[in-house]
Amino acid sequence: MTAAVDLIPFEEFKLGKIIGSGSFSSVFKADWKNLAIAVKRIRLGYEDNKIDREIIQLSRVSHENLIQFYGVSKHDDRFFLLMEYVDGGSLHNFLYADSQPSYSLAHAFNWSLQIAQGLAYLHAMKPKAVIHRDIKPHNALLGQRGLSLKICDFGTVIDQTLSMSEAGTSRYLAPEVLNGDRYNEKCDVYSWAFTFWEILSRKMPLDEIDGTNTWNLKMAITGGERPSLNDVMAGCPEDFVSIIAACWNMDPKLRLSMELVAYIMNKFVIDAGPIQPLL
């Protein structure tokens, strides 16, 4: 690990129950100085440049819609990343919960705006735009009974000073990424559009295509196939439908910037008034 971040003694925090697991790590709820936090424990053998990059990028950012990073710890040759704990779980788990909790158009707009604001912050970073590369409901955490949202999982995050390769989740990847072309922050704009559509429809994008067959997904996406805009929630303003269509355009140059999207959506959200906490 080469990142210049706070090194936290392992004895200062106590791991609790596991709250998430992936290919490279497990995430625990933990207690640290009477503060509930999330701790990502990196699996043995996966301490590579991706983890180093995640630490570096997390330590650089500070925004209300991005997960806060506290520091790193090491114990028994394992690395532990200490981060903000968000009590509501992932947006994906909320959308597809067996109980099917209800939410309004106002919630959908507000959550999509918060993702846009977090991305706009990353894209405005200097000296080069920072790209998340894996925007999807799995990587958005709901807090305060749905009033707040924070983007998480910085394992794919890079800035444009680095060489780029395909990264992220195939179903949400922009055509230029899937084609192996040079790409920029507009790939996040595309993924945001898919995520906004998913929130508005409560459906997996392109769910008719087997997600385990990445070739079929690639052929569909690079061939211009997109989810049906007829599936969005009743009453969704046509302006928002047009934003989605513009943001998943095949040509990255024709997609709106995340800054502009956040600006437009913020005006709608302000006019709509505050959202109510989820039940």
C-alpha positions in Angstrom: 0.0 0.0 0.0 1.4 3.4 -1.0 -1.5 5.7 -0.4 -0.8 8.5 2.2 -3.8 8.0 4.5 -4.5 7.6 8.2 -3.3 4.3 9.5 -5.6 3.1 12.2 -4.6 0.5 14.8 -6.6 -2.7 14.5 -7.3 -2.6 18.2 -9.2 0.6 17.9 -12.3 -0.9 16.2 -14.4 -4.0 16.8 -15.9 -5.9 13.9 -19.5 -6.8 14.1 -21.9 -8.6 11.7 -21.1 -9.0 8.0 -23.2 -6.7 5.9 -21.8 -7.5 2.4 -19.5 -9.7 0.4 -17.8 -9.6 -3.0 -15.1 -11.3 -5.0 -12.3 -9.3 -3.3 -13.6 -8.4 0.1 -16.2 -8.7 2.9 -17.8 -5.7 4.5 -18.6 -5.6 8.3 -20.5 -3.3 10.5 -18.1 -2.2 13.2 -17.7 0.1 16.1 -14.9 2.7 16.2 -14.6 5.2 19.0 -18.4 4.9 19.6 -19.1 5.5 15.9 -20.8 2.9 13.8 -18.7 2.4 10.7 -18.3 0.0 7.8 -15.1 -2.0 7.4 -14.1 -3.6 4.2 -11.8 -6.6 4.8 -9.7 -7.4 1.8 -9.4 -11.1 1.0 -5.9 -12.5 1.3 -4.1 -12.4 -2.1 -6.1 -9.4 -3.4 -3.9 -6.6 -2.1 -3.1 -5.3 -5.5 -3.0 -2.0 -7.3 -6.9 -1.9 -7.5 -7.1 -1.8 -3.7 -4.3 0.8 -3.6 -6.2 2.9 -6.1 -9.4 2.6 -4.2 -7.6 4.0 -1.1 -6.0 6.8 -3.0 -9.2 7.9 -4.6 -11.3 7.6 -1.5 -8.8 9.7 0.5 -9.1 12.5 -2.1 -12.8 13.0 -2.1 -15.2 14.8 0.2 -18.8 15.2 -0.9 -22.1 14.5 0.8 -23.1 12.0 -1.9 -19.9 10.0 -1.7 -19.0 7.5 1.0 -16.6 9.0 3.6 -13.3 7.2 4.1 -11.6 7.2 7.5 -8.4 5.3 7.0 -6.8 1.9 6.6 -5.7 -0.8 9.1 -3.6 -3.9 8.8 -3.8 -7.1 10.9 -2.5 -10.6 10.2 -1.4 -9.6 6.7 -5.0 -8.4 5.9 -5.9 -4.9 5.0 -9.1 -3.2 6.4 -10.7 -0.1 4.9 -12.6 2.0 7.4 -15.6 3.9 5.9 -18.8 5.6 6.7 -21.7 3.3 7.6 -25.0 3.9 5.8 -27.9 2.2 7.5 -30.3 1.7 4.7 -28.4 -0.7 2.5 -28.0 -0.6 -1.2 -30.5 1.0 -3.6 -30.6 -2.4 -5.5 -31.7 -4.3 -2.3 -34.4 -1.7 -1.7 -35.7 -1.9 -5.3 -35.9 -5.6 -5.3 -36.8 -6.4 -1.7 -39.4 -9.2 -1.4 -41.7 -6.7 0.5 -41.6 -4.3 -2.5 -41.6 -1.1 -0.4 -43.3 1.8 -2.1 -41.6 5.0 -3.2 -42.7 8.0 -5.2 -41.6 9.8 -8.3 -40.2 12.4 -6.0 -38.0 9.8 -4.4 -36.8 8.5 -7.8 -35.9 12.0 -8.9 -34.2 12.9 -5.6 -32.0 9.7 -5.6 -31.0 10.1 -9.2 -30.1 13.8 -8.5 -27.9 12.7 -5.6 -26.1 10.2 -7.8 -25.7 12.9 -10.4 -24.3 15.4 -7.9 -21.7 12.9 -6.6 -20.6 12.2 -10.2 -20.5 15.8 -11.1 -18.1 16.4 -8.2 -15.8 13.5 -9.4 -15.9 14.7 -13.0 -14.9 18.2 -11.9 -11.8 17.1 -10.0 -8.4 18.4 -11.0 -6.0 17.9 -12.8 -8.2 15.3 -14.6 -11.7 14.1 -14.3 -12.2 11.2 -12.0 -14.4 8.4 -13.4 -16.3 5.9 -11.2 -16.9 3.3 -14.0 -19.3 1.2 -12.0 -22.4 3.3 -11.4 -25.4 1.0 -10.7 -28.0 0.6 -7.9 -25.7 -1.9 -6.1 -23.2 1.0 -5.6 -25.6 3.5 -4.2 -26.4 3.4 -0.5 -29.6 4.8 1.1 -29.5 6.5 4.5 -31.8 8.4 6.8 -34.8 6.3 5.7 -34.2 7.1 2.1 -33.5 10.9 2.4 -29.8 10.6 1.6 -27.8 8.6 -0.9 -24.1 8.0 -1.2 -22.1 6.4 -4.0 -19.8 3.7 -2.8 -17.3 1.1 -4.1 -14.3 3.0 -5.5 -12.5 -0.1 -6.6 -13.0 0.8 -10.3 -12.4 4.5 -9.9 -9.6 6.1 -12.0 -8.6 9.5 -13.2 -7.8 10.2 -16.8 -4.1 10.4 -16.2 -4.1 6.6 -16.0 -4.4 4.0 -18.8 -8.0 2.7 -19.2 -9.3 -0.8 -19.6 -12.8 -2.3 -19.4 -14.1 -2.2 -15.9 -17.5 -2.2 -14.3 -20.7 -4.3 -14.8 -21.5 -5.3 -18.3 -25.2 -4.4 -18.1 -24.4 -0.8 -17.3 -21.3 -0.3 -19.4 -21.3 2.3 -22.2 -20.8 1.1 -25.8 -17.4 2.7 -26.1 -16.1 0.8 -23.0 -17.5 -2.5 -24.3 -15.8 -1.8 -27.7 -12.5 -1.2 -26.1 -12.4 2.4 -27.4 -10.8 5.3 -25.5 -13.4 6.7 -23.1 -13.9 9.6 -20.7 -16.3 10.6 -17.9 -19.2 10.3 -20.3 -19.2 6.6 -19.7 -20.5 7.4 -16.2 -23.3 9.5 -17.7 -24.4 6.5 -19.7 -24.4 4.3 -16.6 -26.3 7.0 -14.7 -29.0 7.0 -17.3 -29.5 3.2 -17.0 -29.6 3.6 -13.2 -32.2 6.4 -13.4 -34.3 4.3 -15.8 -34.1 1.3 -13.4 -35.2 3.5 -10.4 -38.2 4.7 -12.5 -39.2 1.3 -13.8 -38.1 -1.0 -10.9 -36.8 -3.4 -13.6 -33.3 -4.6 -14.5 -32.1 -2.9 -17.7 -32.3 -5.2 -20.6 -33.5 -8.0 -18.4 -34.6 -10.0 -21.4 -30.9 -10.6 -22.0 -29.1 -13.2 -19.9 -26.6 -11.3 -17.7 -24.2 -14.2 -17.6 -23.8 -14.0 -21.4 -21.6 -10.9 -21.6 -21.2 -11.4 -25.4 -25.0 -11.1 -25.9 -25.1 -8.0 -23.7 -22.2 -6.4 -25.6 -23.8 -7.1 -28.9 -27.1 -5.6 -27.8 -25.7 -2.5 -26.2 -23.1 -1.7 -28.9 -25.9 -2.3 -31.4 -28.0 0.5 -29.9 -30.5 -1.6 -27.9 -31.8 0.3 -24.8 -34.5 -0.3 -22.2 -38.0 0.8 -23.1 -38.8 4.3 -22.0 -42.5 3.3 -21.9 -41.7 1.3 -18.7 -41.0 4.4 -16.5 -43.4 5.3 -13.7 -46.7 6.9 -14.6 -46.6 10.6 -14.4 -42.9 11.0 -15.2 -42.4 14.3 -17.0 -41.3 14.0 -20.6 -38.3 16.3 -19.8 -36.9 13.5 -17.6 -37.5 10.9 -20.3 -35.6 13.1 -22.7 -32.7 13.5 -20.3 -32.4 9.7 -20.0 -32.5 9.3 -23.8 -29.8 12.0 -24.3 -27.6 10.5 -21.6 -27.5 6.9 -23.1 -26.8 8.2 -26.6 -24.4 6.0 -28.5 -22.2 9.0 -29.2 -20.5 10.1 -25.9 -20.1 13.7 -27.4 -23.9 14.0 -27.6 -24.5 12.9 -24.0 -25.2 15.7 -21.4 -22.5 16.4 -18.8 -23.2 15.3 -15.3 -22.9 18.9 -14.1 -25.7 19.9 -16.5 -27.9 17.0 -15.6 -27.5 17.8 -11.9 -28.3 21.5 -12.6 -31.5 20.6 -14.5 -32.7 18.0 -12.1 -32.1 20.1 -9.1 -34.5 22.7 -10.3 -37.2 20.0 -10.7 -36.5 18.6 -7.3 -36.6 22.0 -5.6 -39.9 22.7 -7.2 -41.3 19.3 -6.1 -40.4 20.0 -2.5 -38.8 17.7 0.1 -39.3 14.0 0.0 -40.8 12.0 2.9 -38.8 9.4 4.8 -39.5 5.9 3.7 -41.7 3.7 6.0 
